[in-house]
Amino acid sequence: MSLNTADDQTAERVVVVTGAAQGLGKAYTRKFSHLGHKTVALDINTEGAQRLAQDINNEGGNCTAIE
C-alpha cells in the first residue's frame, strides 16, 4: 500500500495508531487522516492524543483519541 493516496481497498478502513501523541505515531496518524482514512489515536499520553485528535478534526479529518 502506498502512503501517497487512498486506494479503493483502503478508503473505507479505520487506521489505529499506537504511540500517536508524538513522533512517528503522530506523523502516521496525520498522514492517514490527510489521506481520508478514519483514524484512532492510542497513547498512554491521553492529553497528547486528545490534542492531536482535536487538531485533525479541526482540519476536517476524522480522528478519535483513546487511552
Secondary structure, DSSP 8 states (H G I E B T S, - for coil): --SSS--TTTTT-EEEEESTTSHHHHHHHHHHHHTT-EEEEE-S-HHHHHHHHHHHHHTT--EEEE-
